Amino acid sequence: MEYVHDASFPGAGFEIAVMVIGVIVLTAYYLAYEKQSNWPLYRFGLFIAGVLTAVISLAGPLANEAHGDFTVHMVVHLLLGMLSPLLLVLSNPLTLMLKSLPVLRARQLSRGMKRSRYISFLHVPLTGACLNIGGLFLLYMTGLFHQMHSSLVLYILVHLHVFLAGYLFTHVILEVDFTALRYSFYHRAAVLVLALAGHKILSKMIYADPPEGVSRTAGENGAMLMYYGGDVIDVTLIILICYQWYRARQRTYTIQRTPSTI
């Protein structure tokens, strides 16, 4: 064991709760999917994959191994904070939810989200980047990482933040789902580059100075996994946002080339 904690931590009750939540959200998405005859099946598949990725990160053999192995913990970090949010965002759950509601209720809800100052603040790309990367700096560069392995409340809050911050960041960067505000490709691309740089800097800092209770070798292995493993998700985000920019430019070019019928 690289860092000391209760072998039974966080407990069977926590894992059962995680699996129950997973079943509930999958059922909710499926019921909404059944109401939409033209909703793409692949989006349902992406949602299933995203939920399962989050569940296995928190419950089961991989999650249990992560409690005492920093390298495995970093695998969980990549799955829970990067891959699962990406899969879920691409499944467009907010759009599906609004489509499944009565028209009047959907309009009221979407109007309320657009007018909410709190949601508008969260939907700023820089806010998402700060919550995402800033939270990781706080986790690994302070004693929080060591403390969360002896406190169930901290453990839950940390992992909840990692997931939600990862989801928010991915959501505001890609803008493929319903969003309260929209920003230009250049704005989102600039924030993405800054966030990727922050992620790389953090991995190097972990390599040089592992968190409390983590051995030098384990810290170096985990940092390298964070550095190179995150590249896969990062490249995917870059490709997606560049593809969006390309499609937008193509539409603009087509409109400009279309002769007037007047």
N, C-alpha and C positions, 0 to 999 in steps of 0.2 A: 504494500500500500504506500502510495506516495504522500498522502495527507491523511491525517487521522480523523475518523468519524465513526459513528455508530454503524455497525455492519447491517443493521435492519433499516437504516435511513434510506429514503424517506418513509417507507412503510407500504404495506399492501393496500391500505386504504387510499393512499394517494394515487397509486397506479390504477386501481379500480375506478376512481373518480375520473382520471384522464381518459380511460377507455369508454366510460359512460358518456362523457362530453363528446368524444369522437363519434359515437353512434348517434347521438342527438343531432349534431350538426350535419352529419351525412344524411340522416333521415329528413331533416328540414330542407336540405338542398334537393334531395330526390323528389319530395312532394312538390316543390316549386318547379322542378324540371318537368314533372308530369303534366303540369298545367300549360306548358309551352310546347306546342307542336313543332315549332321551327328552331328550338334551342339546340345548338350543335352538341352532338354526343361527346365529342372530344373534350369539351369544357367540363362535362360531368366527370370524365376520366381524369382530367387534371385536378379537379377538386378532390376526388377520392385519393389520388396519389399525394396531394398536399396534406390532407388530414392524416393519412397513414404515416407519412414522414414525420409529422409532428408527434403522433402517438408513440411511435417506436423510439423517438428521441427522449421521451419522458417515462415510458413504461416498457418493461421487458429486459432481456439480456443486455442489449446495447446500453440502455440507460443505467442498469445496475453496474456494468463494467466501468462506466464513465465516472462513478463515484470515487474510484480509487486509481484510475489511470488517466493522467492528464491528456495523453494523446487521443484516447477514446473520447474524453470530454470535448476535445476540439472537434472531433467528428460530429458530436451532438450539436455543438455550436454552429457548425456549417449547415447541418440539416434543419435545425430549429429556427435559426436566425436568418438563413439565406435561401435554401432550396424550398422548404415548405412555403414561406411567404410568396416566392416567385410562382410556384404552381397554383397557389390559391388566388393570387391576383389575376393570373391568366385565365382562371375559370369564371371571372366576372360575377362574383356572388352578389354584389350590390345591385348591379343591373338586373340580374335575375329576380332578386327580391322585389324591386320596384315593378317589374313586369308582372309579377304574380299577384300584386295587390290590386284592389279596385282602383280605377283610374283616378277618382277624386282623392282617395287616400294616398296614392302614389305621388300625386302632384303636391299635396300638402306636405308630405314627408320630404320630397326633394327640395321644395321651396324653403322648408324649415332648415334643412342642412346647408343650403346655400346662404341663408341669412345668419346662421349661427357664427358668432365671432370666434368661439372656441374651435369649431370645426375648421373655419377659415384659417385660423392660426396654425392648426395641425397640418393643413393641406399645403403649407408653404414648403417647397423642396428643402430649403436650408433647415427648417425646423425638423423635418424627418431625418435629415443627415445628422444633425446634432444629437437628437434623441437616440439614434441608432449607434453611431460611432462613439459619441460621448458616453453612452451607457456602458459600452465595452471597455473604454479607458477606466471608468470608475470601477468596474468589476475586477479587472486584471492588475491595475496599478495601485490598488489600495488593499486593505485586508478583507474586503468584502468577499472575495472568492473563498478564502479560508473559512470565514464566518458562516457562509451560507450552508456549509456541509454539517453544521451542528444546529441549525435553526430551520425548522420546516417553513415558518413564515417567510424568512429571507429567501429560502430556496424557491418557494413558489413565486414570490414577487420578482426575483431575478429572472427566472425562466419565462415568466409571463411578459416581463419587459423586453427580453431578448426577442421573443416571438412577435409581439405587437409592434415594437419599434422597427423590426425587420419588415413586417408587413406594410406599415405606414410608409417607410422609405421606398419600398418597391412600388407601392401604389402611386405615390406622388411623382416618382420618376418616370414611370411608364404611361400613366394616364390612359390605360386601356379599359378601365372600369369607370362607373359613375364617380365623378369628383365635383366638389363644391366650386373649385376654381381651376383654371387651366393656365399653364405657363408655356412659354416658347420652347422649342427644341434646344435652342442655344442656352437658355437659362437652365434647363434640366440637365443638359449635357455637362455644363460647367460644374454644377453641384455634384453630379455623379463622379466626375474626375476628382474633385476635392475629397469626396467620401472614400473613393478607392485609395487615394493617397494616404488618408488617415488610417485606413485599415492596414495598409502596408507598414506604415510607421509603427502602429501598435504591435504588429507581429514581430517587428525587429526589436522593439523594446522588451517584449516578452522573452525573446531569444537571449537578450543580454541580461535581463533581470527577471527571472520567473516569479510568479506569485508565491506568497508565503505557503510553505509546506510542499512545494513542488521542487523536485530535484533538478539540478542543472541539465542533465541528459534529457529528462522528460520535458522540461521547459523548451529545450531546443527542438526536440521532435515535434512537440505540439505547435510551436511557433512556425516551423517550416510547413506543417500541414495547413495551418491557418493562412500562410502566405501564398502557397501554391494551390491549395484546394479551393480557396476563394476565387482564384482566377477563372475557374470554370463558370461560376455564376456571374462574375463580373463581365466576362466576355459575352455571355448570353444577354445581359442587360445592354451592353454596348451595341450588339447586333440589332436588338429589338428597337432601341431608340433611333438608330441610324436608318433602319427599315421604315419606321414611322416618318422620319424626315424625308426619305426618298419618295414614299407614297404621296406625301403632302405636296412635294415639289412636282411630281408627275401630274397630280390633279390640277395644280395651278397652271402648268404648262399646257395641259389639254384645254382648259377653259380659255386661255389666251389665244390658242390656235384655232378654236372653233369659230367659223365665220358667222357673223351676225345675220339673222333671218329677217331683220327689219328692212 
